[in-house]
Amino acid sequence: MISPSHAFSLTVEAAPGGFTASWTVPSDLPYFEGHFPGNPVLPAVAILDATVECLRRALADKNLNLSAVVSAKFLEIIQPNSKVRIELKLHECGDWMAGWASDDVYKKKLAELRIRL
């Protein structure tokens, strides 16, 4: 089993209305093992785990757990060494909205999540 607290080297910062994190996806991330050898792709479970880990760090609560995935859209492939930016905002109903985008000049949307803790 992969421990998100050890797998993700994320730096989370407060932002207006929520939090942001920037991350360079390491090529040796355990989630890549066996996930399309020769053409590794960050699996959806890694995106969810990283999102929850961001919230654990932002809210200083290492015991937070994912309760539900309300919606998830995976818009682009995320490969090793990709630079990503994760934006987290609390929805009025209590769900968390997470937007993943490339952290380059194009700011391409990579994933959109709505999760419940």
Biopython code that builds the backbone (N, CA, C, O; Angstrom):
import numpy as np
from Bio.PDB.StructureBuilder import StructureBuilder

atoms = [
    (1, "MET", "N", (0.844, -1.178, 0.000)),
    (1, "MET", "CA", (0.000, 0.000, 0.000)),
    (1, "MET", "C", (0.890, 1.242, 0.000)),
    (1, "MET", "O", (1.918, 1.284, 0.675)),
    (2, "ILE", "N", (0.487, 2.226, -0.749)),
    (2, "ILE", "CA", (1.243, 3.474, -0.872)),
    (2, "ILE", "C", (0.762, 4.448, 0.199)),
    (2, "ILE", "O", (-0.442, 4.628, 0.384)),
    (3, "SER", "N", (1.699, 5.072, 0.901)),
    (3, "SER", "CA", (1.379, 6.074, 1.912)),
    (3, "SER", "C", (1.453, 7.459, 1.285)),
    (3, "SER", "O", (2.547, 7.933, 0.981)),
    (4, "PRO", "N", (0.300, 8.128, 1.082)),
    (4, "PRO", "CA", (0.319, 9.455, 0.472)),
    (4, "PRO", "C", (1.189, 10.462, 1.224)),
    (4, "PRO", "O", (1.787, 11.344, 0.607)),
    (5, "SER", "N", (1.263, 10.340, 2.543)),
    (5, "SER", "CA", (2.062, 11.304, 3.299)),
    (5, "SER", "C", (3.543, 11.208, 2.945)),
    (5, "SER", "O", (4.278, 12.187, 3.081)),
    (6, "HIS", "N", (3.988, 10.026, 2.488)),
    (6, "HIS", "CA", (5.376, 9.845, 2.074)),
    (6, "HIS", "C", (5.568, 9.997, 0.561)),
    (6, "HIS", "O", (6.651, 10.365, 0.107)),
    (7, "ALA", "N", (4.536, 9.720, -0.203)),
    (7, "ALA", "CA", (4.658, 9.695, -1.665)),
    (7, "ALA", "C", (4.663, 11.089, -2.296)),
    (7, "ALA", "O", (5.282, 11.295, -3.340)),
    (8, "PHE", "N", (3.983, 12.036, -1.672)),
    (8, "PHE", "CA", (3.807, 13.341, -2.299)),
    (8, "PHE", "C", (4.623, 14.419, -1.596)),
    (8, "PHE", "O", (4.435, 14.684, -0.408)),
    (9, "SER", "N", (5.519, 15.027, -2.336)),
    (9, "SER", "CA", (6.325, 16.138, -1.812)),
    (9, "SER", "C", (5.656, 17.445, -2.230)),
    (9, "SER", "O", (6.148, 18.163, -3.100)),
    (10, "LEU", "N", (4.542, 17.730, -1.602)),
    (10, "LEU", "CA", (3.718, 18.889, -1.944)),
    (10, "LEU", "C", (3.965, 20.039, -0.976)),
    (10, "LEU", "O", (4.171, 19.829, 0.220)),
    (11, "THR", "N", (3.941, 21.240, -1.502)),
    (11, "THR", "CA", (3.981, 22.430, -0.666)),
    (11, "THR", "C", (2.646, 23.133, -0.852)),
    (11, "THR", "O", (2.302, 23.555, -1.957)),
    (12, "VAL", "N", (1.906, 23.255, 0.227)),
    (12, "VAL", "CA", (0.569, 23.840, 0.171)),
    (12, "VAL", "C", (0.605, 25.224, 0.803)),
    (12, "VAL", "O", (1.214, 25.426, 1.853)),
    (13, "GLU", "N", (-0.055, 26.172, 0.148)),
    (13, "GLU", "CA", (-0.099, 27.553, 0.640)),
    (13, "GLU", "C", (-1.540, 28.048, 0.673)),
    (13, "GLU", "O", (-2.375, 27.628, -0.128)),
    (14, "ALA", "N", (-1.812, 28.940, 1.606)),
    (14, "ALA", "CA", (-3.126, 29.571, 1.655)),
    (14, "ALA", "C", (-3.279, 30.482, 0.440)),
    (14, "ALA", "O", (-2.318, 31.101, -0.017)),
    (15, "ALA", "N", (-4.493, 30.548, -0.067)),
    (15, "ALA", "CA", (-4.823, 31.399, -1.213)),
    (15, "ALA", "C", (-6.216, 31.968, -0.958)),
    (15, "ALA", "O", (-6.952, 31.432, -0.129)),
    (16, "PRO", "N", (-6.591, 33.033, -1.645)),
    (16, "PRO", "CA", (-7.941, 33.575, -1.444)),
    (16, "PRO", "C", (-9.007, 32.498, -1.660)),
    (16, "PRO", "O", (-9.100, 31.913, -2.739)),
    (17, "GLY", "N", (-9.792, 32.250, -0.643)),
    (17, "GLY", "CA", (-10.878, 31.285, -0.749)),
    (17, "GLY", "C", (-10.462, 29.833, -0.674)),
    (17, "GLY", "O", (-11.289, 28.950, -0.903)),
    (18, "GLY", "N", (-9.202, 29.554, -0.359)),
    (18, "GLY", "CA", (-8.785, 28.151, -0.285)),
    (18, "GLY", "C", (-7.290, 27.981, -0.167)),
    (18, "GLY", "O", (-6.626, 28.667, 0.610)),
    (19, "PHE", "N", (-6.772, 27.053, -0.952)),
    (19, "PHE", "CA", (-5.353, 26.703, -0.891)),
    (19, "PHE", "C", (-4.845, 26.389, -2.297)),
    (19, "PHE", "O", (-5.627, 26.062, -3.190)),
    (20, "THR", "N", (-3.539, 26.492, -2.484)),
    (20, "THR", "CA", (-2.911, 26.068, -3.729)),
    (20, "THR", "C", (-1.669, 25.244, -3.414)),
    (20, "THR", "O", (-1.070, 25.369, -2.345)),
    (21, "ALA", "N", (-1.308, 24.417, -4.352)),
    (21, "ALA", "CA", (-0.074, 23.640, -4.241)),
    (21, "ALA", "C", (0.551, 23.553, -5.622)),
    (21, "ALA", "O", (-0.147, 23.440, -6.630)),
    (22, "SER", "N", (1.853, 23.605, -5.655)),
    (22, "SER", "CA", (2.601, 23.363, -6.893)),
    (22, "SER", "C", (3.405, 22.097, -6.679)),
    (22, "SER", "O", (3.891, 21.838, -5.578)),
    (23, "TRP", "N", (3.544, 21.312, -7.731)),
    (23, "TRP", "CA", (4.191, 20.015, -7.584)),
    (23, "TRP", "C", (4.776, 19.589, -8.913)),
    (23, "TRP", "O", (4.146, 19.751, -9.958)),
    (24, "THR", "N", (5.970, 19.050, -8.874)),
    (24, "THR", "CA", (6.547, 18.388, -10.036)),
    (24, "THR", "C", (6.411, 16.895, -9.789)),
    (24, "THR", "O", (6.951, 16.369, -8.815)),
    (25, "VAL", "N", (5.693, 16.217, -10.666)),
    (25, "VAL", "CA", (5.402, 14.797, -10.500)),
    (25, "VAL", "C", (6.699, 14.001, -10.690)),
    (25, "VAL", "O", (7.256, 13.988, -11.788)),
    (26, "PRO", "N", (7.184, 13.340, -9.637)),
    (26, "PRO", "CA", (8.452, 12.624, -9.769)),
    (26, "PRO", "C", (8.320, 11.366, -10.619)),
    (26, "PRO", "O", (7.299, 10.679, -10.577)),
    (27, "SER", "N", (9.347, 11.076, -11.376)),
    (27, "SER", "CA", (9.310, 9.897, -12.245)),
    (27, "SER", "C", (9.345, 8.599, -11.449)),
    (27, "SER", "O", (8.958, 7.551, -11.966)),
    (28, "ASP", "N", (9.803, 8.649, -10.197)),
    (28, "ASP", "CA", (9.874, 7.428, -9.391)),
    (28, "ASP", "C", (8.685, 7.287, -8.432)),
    (28, "ASP", "O", (8.745, 6.494, -7.492)),
    (29, "LEU", "N", (7.624, 8.035, -8.657)),
    (29, "LEU", "CA", (6.430, 7.948, -7.821)),
    (29, "LEU", "C", (5.889, 6.519, -7.866)),
    (29, "LEU", "O", (5.689, 5.976, -8.952)),
    (30, "PRO", "N", (5.650, 5.903, -6.713)),
    (30, "PRO", "CA", (5.209, 4.500, -6.696)),
    (30, "PRO", "C", (3.939, 4.224, -7.503)),
    (30, "PRO", "O", (3.729, 3.094, -7.944)),
    (31, "TYR", "N", (3.096, 5.227, -7.703)),
    (31, "TYR", "CA", (1.860, 5.030, -8.458)),
    (31, "TYR", "C", (2.120, 4.651, -9.923)),
    (31, "TYR", "O", (1.251, 4.070, -10.574)),
    (32, "PHE", "N", (3.299, 4.974, -10.437)),
    (32, "PHE", "CA", (3.611, 4.648, -11.831)),
    (32, "PHE", "C", (3.975, 3.179, -12.030)),
    (32, "PHE", "O", (3.932, 2.685, -13.156)),
    (33, "GLU", "N", (4.332, 2.478, -10.963)),
    (33, "GLU", "CA", (4.762, 1.082, -11.086)),
    (33, "GLU", "C", (3.653, 0.241, -11.719)),
    (33, "GLU", "O", (2.579, 0.075, -11.142)),
    (34, "GLY", "N", (3.925, -0.274, -12.886)),
    (34, "GLY", "CA", (2.977, -1.136, -13.586)),
    (34, "GLY", "C", (1.848, -0.392, -14.284)),
    (34, "GLY", "O", (0.993, -1.020, -14.909)),
    (35, "HIS", "N", (1.828, 0.914, -14.192)),
    (35, "HIS", "CA", (0.751, 1.674, -14.835)),
    (35, "HIS", "C", (1.242, 2.187, -16.179)),
    (35, "HIS", "O", (1.745, 3.305, -16.291)),
    (36, "PHE", "N", (1.089, 1.367, -17.174)),
    (36, "PHE", "CA", (1.517, 1.597, -18.548)),
    (36, "PHE", "C", (3.047, 1.693, -18.669)),
    (36, "PHE", "O", (3.578, 2.750, -19.011)),
    (37, "PRO", "N", (3.741, 0.603, -18.391)),
    (37, "PRO", "CA", (5.208, 0.598, -18.531)),
    (37, "PRO", "C", (5.618, 1.082, -19.923)),
    (37, "PRO", "O", (5.014, 0.707, -20.927)),
    (38, "GLY", "N", (6.636, 1.906, -19.964)),
    (38, "GLY", "CA", (7.105, 2.458, -21.233)),
    (38, "GLY", "C", (6.398, 3.747, -21.611)),
    (38, "GLY", "O", (6.924, 4.525, -22.407)),
    (39, "ASN", "N", (5.220, 3.989, -21.058)),
    (39, "ASN", "CA", (4.468, 5.221, -21.293)),
    (39, "ASN", "C", (3.660, 5.530, -20.032)),
    (39, "ASN", "O", (2.430, 5.479, -20.057)),
    (40, "PRO", "N", (4.350, 5.851, -18.920)),
    (40, "PRO", "CA", (3.655, 6.016, -17.641)),
    (40, "PRO", "C", (2.663, 7.176, -17.628)),
    (40, "PRO", "O", (2.914, 8.250, -18.174)),
    (41, "VAL", "N", (1.533, 6.916, -16.984)),
    (41, "VAL", "CA", (0.457, 7.894, -16.842)),
    (41, "VAL", "C", (0.068, 7.911, -15.366)),
    (41, "VAL", "O", (-0.100, 6.858, -14.752)),
    (42, "LEU", "N", (-0.075, 9.104, -14.803)),
    (42, "LEU", "CA", (-0.498, 9.216, -13.412)),
    (42, "LEU", "C", (-1.946, 8.739, -13.304)),
    (42, "LEU", "O", (-2.834, 9.321, -13.926)),
    (43, "PRO", "N", (-2.191, 7.687, -12.523)),
    (43, "PRO", "CA", (-3.552, 7.154, -12.434)),
    (43, "PRO", "C", (-4.488, 8.060, -11.631)),
    (43, "PRO", "O", (-4.036, 8.866, -10.817)),
    (44, "ALA", "N", (-5.766, 7.923, -11.863)),
    (44, "ALA", "CA", (-6.773, 8.730, -11.185)),
    (44, "ALA", "C", (-6.667, 8.599, -9.668)),
    (44, "ALA", "O", (-6.855, 9.583, -8.953)),
    (45, "VAL", "N", (-6.374, 7.420, -9.174)),
    (45, "VAL", "CA", (-6.264, 7.234, -7.723)),
    (45, "VAL", "C", (-5.140, 8.089, -7.153)),
    (45, "VAL", "O", (-5.253, 8.562, -6.023)),
    (46, "ALA", "N", (-4.072, 8.298, -7.892)),
    (46, "ALA", "CA", (-2.976, 9.158, -7.433)),
    (46, "ALA", "C", (-3.425, 10.615, -7.382)),
    (46, "ALA", "O", (-3.046, 11.352, -6.472)),
    (47, "ILE", "N", (-4.228, 11.028, -8.353)),
    (47, "ILE", "CA", (-4.747, 12.392, -8.367)),
    (47, "ILE", "C", (-5.656, 12.611, -7.155)),
    (47, "ILE", "O", (-5.579, 13.650, -6.498)),
    (48, "LEU", "N", (-6.502, 11.649, -6.866)),
    (48, "LEU", "CA", (-7.365, 11.735, -5.689)),
    (48, "LEU", "C", (-6.538, 11.735, -4.407)),
    (48, "LEU", "O", (-6.761, 12.565, -3.525)),
    (49, "ASP", "N", (-5.588, 10.814, -4.299)),
    (49, "ASP", "CA", (-4.747, 10.742, -3.098)),
    (49, "ASP", "C", (-3.960, 12.029, -2.885)),
    (49, "ASP", "O", (-3.854, 12.507, -1.755)),
    (50, "ALA", "N", (-3.409, 12.593, -3.950)),
    (50, "ALA", "CA", (-2.642, 13.839, -3.828)),
    (50, "ALA", "C", (-3.546, 14.994, -3.403)),
    (50, "ALA", "O", (-3.139, 15.845, -2.612)),
    (51, "THR", "N", (-4.761, 15.022, -3.921)),
    (51, "THR", "CA", (-5.706, 16.066, -3.553)),
    (51, "THR", "C", (-6.041, 15.989, -2.066)),
    (51, "THR", "O", (-6.024, 17.003, -1.369)),
    (52, "VAL", "N", (-6.342, 14.802, -1.590)),
    (52, "VAL", "CA", (-6.655, 14.624, -0.168)),
    (52, "VAL", "C", (-5.433, 14.949, 0.692)),
    (52, "VAL", "O", (-5.568, 15.556, 1.755)),
    (53, "GLU", "N", (-4.250, 14.552, 0.242)),
    (53, "GLU", "CA", (-3.036, 14.863, 0.990)),
    (53, "GLU", "C", (-2.806, 16.371, 1.063)),
    (53, "GLU", "O", (-2.351, 16.871, 2.091)),
    (54, "CYS", "N", (-3.109, 17.097, 0.002)),
    (54, "CYS", "CA", (-3.028, 18.569, 0.039)),
    (54, "CYS", "C", (-3.932, 19.116, 1.137)),
    (54, "CYS", "O", (-3.530, 19.990, 1.904)),
    (55, "LEU", "N", (-5.146, 18.599, 1.206)),
    (55, "LEU", "CA", (-6.090, 19.077, 2.221)),
    (55, "LEU", "C", (-5.645, 18.695, 3.624)),
    (55, "LEU", "O", (-5.814, 19.478, 4.558)),
    (56, "ARG", "N", (-5.082, 17.513, 3.786)),
    (56, "ARG", "CA", (-4.547, 17.126, 5.106)),
    (56, "ARG", "C", (-3.505, 18.137, 5.572)),
    (56, "ARG", "O", (-3.515, 18.567, 6.725)),
    (57, "ARG", "N", (-2.612, 18.510, 4.666)),
    (57, "ARG", "CA", (-1.552, 19.456, 5.020)),
    (57, "ARG", "C", (-2.101, 20.864, 5.223)),
    (57, "ARG", "O", (-1.711, 21.555, 6.164)),
    (58, "ALA", "N", (-2.994, 21.285, 4.351)),
    (58, "ALA", "CA", (-3.558, 22.635, 4.440)),
    (58, "ALA", "C", (-4.354, 22.821, 5.730)),
    (58, "ALA", "O", (-4.293, 23.875, 6.364)),
    (59, "LEU", "N", (-5.095, 21.790, 6.106)),
    (59, "LEU", "CA", (-5.956, 21.877, 7.284)),
    (59, "LEU", "C", (-5.279, 21.331, 8.544)),
    (59, "LEU", "O", (-5.880, 21.296, 9.617)),
    (60, "ALA", "N", (-4.028, 20.907, 8.399)),
    (60, "ALA", "CA", (-3.250, 20.359, 9.512)),
    (60, "ALA", "C", (-4.007, 19.250, 10.242)),
    (60, "ALA", "O", (-4.091, 19.231, 11.470)),
    (61, "ASP", "N", (-4.553, 18.328, 9.447)),
    (61, "ASP", "CA", (-5.288, 17.184, 10.010)),
    (61, "ASP", "C", (-4.898, 15.928, 9.249)),
    (61, "ASP", "O", (-5.474, 15.626, 8.204)),
    (62, "LYS", "N", (-3.926, 15.199, 9.768)),
    (62, "LYS", "CA", (-3.427, 14.012, 9.073)),
    (62, "LYS", "C", (-4.423, 12.857, 9.067)),
    (62, "LYS", "O", (-4.177, 11.837, 8.423)),
    (63, "ASN", "N", (-5.543, 13.001, 9.774)),
    (63, "ASN", "CA", (-6.536, 11.928, 9.824)),
    (63, "ASN", "C", (-7.704, 12.124, 8.865)),
    (63, "ASN", "O", (-8.644, 11.330, 8.871)),
    (64, "LEU", "N", (-7.659, 13.174, 8.039)),
    (64, "LEU", "CA", (-8.734, 13.383, 7.056)),
    (64, "LEU", "C", (-8.770, 12.217, 6.074)),
    (64, "LEU", "O", (-7.728, 11.732, 5.634)),
    (65, "ASN", "N", (-9.964, 11.779, 5.739)),
    (65, "ASN", "CA", (-10.131, 10.707, 4.767)),
    (65, "ASN", "C", (-11.189, 11.085, 3.749)),
    (65, "ASN", "O", (-12.111, 11.846, 4.040)),
    (66, "LEU", "N", (-11.043, 10.549, 2.571)),
    (66, "LEU", "CA", (-12.005, 10.756, 1.500)),
    (66, "LEU", "C", (-13.283, 9.991, 1.827)),
    (66, "LEU", "O", (-13.251, 8.794, 2.108)),
    (67, "SER", "N", (-14.403, 10.700, 1.784)),
    (67, "SER", "CA", (-15.694, 10.075, 2.051)),
    (67, "SER", "C", (-16.421, 9.753, 0.744)),
    (67, "SER", "O", (-17.059, 8.708, 0.615)),
    (68, "ALA", "N", (-16.313, 10.680, -0.232)),
    (68, "ALA", "CA", (-17.009, 10.472, -1.505)),
    (68, "ALA", "C", (-16.359, 11.295, -2.609)),
    (68, "ALA", "O", (-15.830, 12.382, -2.376)),
    (69, "VAL", "N", (-16.416, 10.749, -3.803)),
    (69, "VAL", "CA", (-16.056, 11.499, -5.003)),
    (69, "VAL", "C", (-17.385, 11.894, -5.624)),
    (69, "VAL", "O", (-18.084, 11.062, -6.202)),
    (70, "VAL", "N", (-17.726, 13.164, -5.500)),
    (70, "VAL", "CA", (-19.003, 13.655, -6.012)),
    (70, "VAL", "C", (-18.946, 13.729, -7.530)),
    (70, "VAL", "O", (-19.885, 13.332, -8.220)),
    (71, "SER", "N", (-17.829, 14.244, -8.042)),
    (71, "SER", "CA", (-17.619, 14.269, -9.490)),
    (71, "SER", "C", (-16.122, 14.327, -9.766)),
    (71, "SER", "O", (-15.340, 14.837, -8.963)),
    (72, "ALA", "N", (-15.753, 13.800, -10.905)),
    (72, "ALA", "CA", (-14.341, 13.815, -11.308)),
    (72, "ALA", "C", (-14.261, 13.828, -12.827)),
    (72, "ALA", "O", (-14.899, 13.029, -13.513)),
    (73, "LYS", "N", (-13.464, 14.753, -13.327)),
    (73, "LYS", "CA", (-13.192, 14.824, -14.764)),
    (73, "LYS", "C", (-11.679, 14.831, -14.928)),
    (73, "LYS", "O", (-10.990, 15.687, -14.374)),
    (74, "PHE", "N", (-11.174, 13.884, -15.684)),
    (74, "PHE", "CA", (-9.748, 13.795, -15.959)),
    (74, "PHE", "C", (-9.581, 14.195, -17.420)),
    (74, "PHE", "O", (-9.927, 13.437, -18.327)),
    (75, "LEU", "N", (-9.048, 15.392, -17.634)),
    (75, "LEU", "CA", (-9.080, 16.027, -18.939)),
    (75, "LEU", "C", (-7.838, 15.807, -19.788)),
    (75, "LEU", "O", (-7.918, 15.808, -21.016)),
    (76, "GLU", "N", (-6.703, 15.619, -19.153)),
    (76, "GLU", "CA", (-5.436, 15.430, -19.862)),
    (76, "GLU", "C", (-4.589, 14.403, -19.135)),
    (76, "GLU", "O", (-4.746, 14.192, -17.933)),
    (77, "ILE", "N", (-3.709, 13.778, -19.857)),
    (77, "ILE", "CA", (-2.764, 12.826, -19.274)),
    (77, "ILE", "C", (-1.698, 13.593, -18.495)),
    (77, "ILE", "O", (-1.188, 14.616, -18.953)),
    (78, "ILE", "N", (-1.371, 13.075, -17.303)),
    (78, "ILE", "CA", (-0.290, 13.635, -16.498)),
    (78, "ILE", "C", (0.824, 12.596, -16.462)),
    (78, "ILE", "O", (0.616, 11.464, -16.026)),
    (79, "GLN", "N", (1.992, 12.987, -16.919)),
    (79, "GLN", "CA", (3.128, 12.071, -17.001)),
    (79, "GLN", "C", (4.215, 12.480, -16.015)),
    (79, "GLN", "O", (4.156, 13.571, -15.447)),
    (80, "PRO", "N", (5.206, 11.617, -15.805)),
    (80, "PRO", "CA", (6.320, 11.968, -14.923)),
    (80, "PRO", "C", (6.967, 13.284, -15.350)),
    (80, "PRO", "O", (7.037, 13.608, -16.536)),
    (81, "ASN", "N", (7.430, 14.019, -14.367)),
    (81, "ASN", "CA", (8.116, 15.302, -14.533)),
    (81, "ASN", "C", (7.198, 16.447, -14.948)),
    (81, "ASN", "O", (7.671, 17.548, -15.226)),
    (82, "SER", "N", (5.898, 16.199, -14.992)),
    (82, "SER", "CA", (4.944, 17.277, -15.269)),
    (82, "SER", "C", (4.910, 18.230, -14.080)),
    (82, "SER", "O", (4.954, 17.804, -12.926)),
    (83, "LYS", "N", (4.830, 19.519, -14.376)),
    (83, "LYS", "CA", (4.669, 20.526, -13.332)),
    (83, "LYS", "C", (3.177, 20.860, -13.270)),
    (83, "LYS", "O", (2.573, 21.275, -14.258)),
    (84, "VAL", "N", (2.599, 20.665, -12.072)),
    (84, "VAL", "CA", (1.164, 20.896, -11.917)),
    (84, "VAL", "C", (0.895, 21.897, -10.800)),
    (84, "VAL", "O", (1.704, 22.100, -9.895)),
    (85, "ARG", "N", (-0.264, 22.504, -10.907)),
    (85, "ARG", "CA", (-0.750, 23.410, -9.863)),
    (85, "ARG", "C", (-2.125, 22.900, -9.463)),
    (85, "ARG", "O", (-2.967, 22.607, -10.312)),
    (86, "ILE", "N", (-2.336, 22.800, -8.164)),
    (86, "ILE", "CA", (-3.597, 22.294, -7.629)),
    (86, "ILE", "C", (-4.259, 23.431, -6.851)),
    (86, "ILE", "O", (-3.658, 23.994, -5.936)),
    (87, "GLU", "N", (-5.488, 23.764, -7.214)),
    (87, "GLU", "CA", (-6.233, 24.807, -6.516)),
    (87, "GLU", "C", (-7.406, 24.158, -5.796)),
    (87, "GLU", "O", (-8.187, 23.421, -6.399)),
    (88, "LEU", "N", (-7.523, 24.437, -4.507)),
    (88, "LEU", "CA", (-8.554, 23.844, -3.658)),
    (88, "LEU", "C", (-9.442, 24.932, -3.086)),
    (88, "LEU", "O", (-8.958, 25.914, -2.523)),
    (89, "LYS", "N", (-10.749, 24.747, -3.235)),
    (89, "LYS", "CA", (-11.708, 25.724, -2.697)),
    (89, "LYS", "C", (-12.851, 24.964, -2.033)),
    (89, "LYS", "O", (-13.307, 23.934, -2.529)),
    (90, "LEU", "N", (-13.300, 25.493, -0.909)),
    (90, "LEU", "CA", (-14.419, 24.893, -0.196)),
    (90, "LEU", "C", (-15.723, 25.380, -0.817)),
    (90, "LEU", "O", (-15.976, 26.582, -0.895)),
    (91, "HIS", "N", (-16.545, 24.431, -1.256)),
    (91, "HIS", "CA", (-17.854, 24.741, -1.838)),
    (91, "HIS", "C", (-18.810, 25.069, -0.694)),
    (91, "HIS", "O", (-18.611, 24.608, 0.431)),
    (92, "GLU", "N", (-19.841, 25.857, -0.970)),
    (92, "GLU", "CA", (-20.795, 26.256, 0.071)),
    (92, "GLU", "C", (-21.490, 25.066, 0.738)),
    (92, "GLU", "O", (-21.946, 25.189, 1.875)),
    (93, "CYS", "N", (-21.581, 23.924, 0.063)),
    (93, "CYS", "CA", (-22.237, 22.753, 0.642)),
    (93, "CYS", "C", (-21.275, 21.927, 1.506)),
    (93, "CYS", "O", (-21.683, 20.941, 2.119)),
    (94, "GLY", "N", (-20.010, 22.326, 1.553)),
    (94, "GLY", "CA", (-19.044, 21.602, 2.372)),
    (94, "GLY", "C", (-18.132, 20.677, 1.587)),
    (94, "GLY", "O", (-17.184, 20.131, 2.151)),
    (95, "ASP", "N", (-18.396, 20.485, 0.300)),
    (95, "ASP", "CA", (-17.505, 19.687, -0.546)),
    (95, "ASP", "C", (-16.289, 20.534, -0.922)),
    (95, "ASP", "O", (-16.337, 21.763, -0.877)),
    (96, "TRP", "N", (-15.219, 19.870, -1.287)),
    (96, "TRP", "CA", (-14.021, 20.560, -1.762)),
    (96, "TRP", "C", (-13.940, 20.452, -3.273)),
    (96, "TRP", "O", (-14.131, 19.374, -3.837)),
    (97, "MET", "N", (-13.658, 21.566, -3.923)),
    (97, "MET", "CA", (-13.440, 21.613, -5.357)),
    (97, "MET", "C", (-11.935, 21.664, -5.583)),
    (97, "MET", "O", (-11.237, 22.460, -4.957)),
    (98, "ALA", "N", (-11.439, 20.820, -6.472)),
    (98, "ALA", "CA", (-10.005, 20.802, -6.772)),
    (98, "ALA", "C", (-9.814, 20.921, -8.273)),
    (98, "ALA", "O", (-10.361, 20.138, -9.049)),
    (99, "GLY", "N", (-9.042, 21.896, -8.662)),
    (99, "GLY", "CA", (-8.693, 22.070, -10.068)),
    (99, "GLY", "C", (-7.213, 21.803, -10.246)),
    (99, "GLY", "O", (-6.381, 22.403, -9.566)),
    (100, "TRP", "N", (-6.887, 20.910, -11.152)),
    (100, "TRP", "CA", (-5.502, 20.598, -11.495)),
    (100, "TRP", "C", (-5.216, 21.236, -12.851)),
    (100, "TRP", "O", (-5.997, 21.096, -13.791)),
    (101, "ALA", "N", (-4.093, 21.935, -12.939)),
    (101, "ALA", "CA", (-3.698, 22.561, -14.205)),
    (101, "ALA", "C", (-2.197, 22.435, -14.376)),
    (101, "ALA", "O", (-1.455, 22.285, -13.406)),
    (102, "SER", "N", (-1.762, 22.498, -15.627)),
    (102, "SER", "CA", (-0.323, 22.486, -15.872)),
    (102, "SER", "C", (0.238, 23.803, -15.339)),
    (102, "SER", "O", (-0.385, 24.855, -15.480)),
    (103, "ASP", "N", (1.399, 23.735, -14.738)),
    (103, "ASP", "CA", (2.023, 24.921, -14.150)),
    (103, "ASP", "C", (3.072, 25.456, -15.120)),
    (103, "ASP", "O", (4.268, 25.481, -14.830)),
    (104, "ASP", "N", (2.581, 25.881, -16.277)),
    (104, "ASP", "CA", (3.445, 26.464, -17.300)),
    (104, "ASP", "C", (2.698, 27.628, -17.945)),
    (104, "ASP", "O", (1.658, 28.047, -17.438)),
    (105, "VAL", "N", (3.191, 28.131, -19.005)),
    (105, "VAL", "CA", (2.555, 29.293, -19.638)),
    (105, "VAL", "C", (1.161, 28.979, -20.188)),
    (105, "VAL", "O", (0.349, 29.888, -20.359)),
    (106, "TYR", "N", (0.875, 27.704, -20.466)),
    (106, "TYR", "CA", (-0.407, 27.351, -21.076)),
    (106, "TYR", "C", (-1.520, 27.152, -20.056)),
    (106, "TYR", "O", (-2.694, 27.315, -20.390)),
    (107, "LYS", "N", (-1.178, 26.806, -18.826)),
    (107, "LYS", "CA", (-2.161, 26.594, -17.757)),
    (107, "LYS", "C", (-3.313, 25.696, -18.211)),
    (107, "LYS", "O", (-4.482, 25.991, -17.964)),
    (108, "LYS", "N", (-2.964, 24.603, -18.875)),
    (108, "LYS", "CA", (-3.955, 23.667, -19.398)),
    (108, "LYS", "C", (-4.646, 22.928, -18.253)),
    (108, "LYS", "O", (-3.978, 22.425, -17.349)),
    (109, "LYS", "N", (-5.995, 22.859, -18.286)),
    (109, "LYS", "CA", (-6.733, 22.107, -17.275)),
    (109, "LYS", "C", (-6.424, 20.622, -17.419)),
    (109, "LYS", "O", (-6.487, 20.066, -18.515)),
    (110, "LEU", "N", (-6.090, 19.990, -16.302)),
    (110, "LEU", "CA", (-5.759, 18.562, -16.298)),
    (110, "LEU", "C", (-6.853, 17.717, -15.648)),
    (110, "LEU", "O", (-7.166, 16.624, -16.118)),
    (111, "ALA", "N", (-7.420, 18.229, -14.578)),
    (111, "ALA", "CA", (-8.466, 17.472, -13.862)),
    (111, "ALA", "C", (-9.304, 18.436, -13.034)),
    (111, "ALA", "O", (-8.832, 19.485, -12.595)),
    (112, "GLU", "N", (-10.565, 18.049, -12.832)),
    (112, "GLU", "CA", (-11.473, 18.789, -11.972)),
    (112, "GLU", "C", (-12.172, 17.797, -11.068)),
    (112, "GLU", "O", (-12.757, 16.820, -11.538)),
    (113, "LEU", "N", (-12.113, 18.048, -9.768)),
    (113, "LEU", "CA", (-12.694, 17.123, -8.800)),
    (113, "LEU", "C", (-13.626, 17.867, -7.853)),
    (113, "LEU", "O", (-13.430, 19.043, -7.545)),
    (114, "ARG", "N", (-14.625, 17.159, -7.411)),
    (114, "ARG", "CA", (-15.448, 17.611, -6.286)),
    (114, "ARG", "C", (-15.508, 16.447, -5.331)),
    (114, "ARG", "O", (-16.067, 15.396, -5.645)),
    (115, "ILE", "N", (-14.921, 16.641, -4.149)),
    (115, "ILE", "CA", (-14.822, 15.545, -3.193)),
    (115, "ILE", "C", (-15.426, 15.933, -1.848)),
    (115, "ILE", "O", (-15.585, 17.109, -1.520)),
    (116, "ARG", "N", (-15.752, 14.901, -1.090)),
    (116, "ARG", "CA", (-16.291, 15.076, 0.255)),
    (116, "ARG", "C", (-15.380, 14.351, 1.228)),
    (116, "ARG", "O", (-14.991, 13.205, 1.004)),
    (117, "LEU", "N", (-15.049, 15.035, 2.307)),
    (117, "LEU", "CA", (-14.205, 14.427, 3.337)),
    (117, "LEU", "C", (-15.062, 13.939, 4.497)),
    (117, "LEU", "O", (-14.536, 13.395, 5.468)),
]
sb = StructureBuilder()
sb.init_structure("model")
sb.init_model(0)
sb.init_chain("A")
sb.init_seg("    ")
for serial, (resi, resn, name, xyz) in enumerate(atoms, 1):
    if name == "N":
        sb.init_residue(resn, " ", resi, " ")
    sb.init_atom(name, np.array(xyz, "f"), 0.0, 1.0, " ", f" {name:<3s}", serial, name[0])
structure = sb.get_structure()
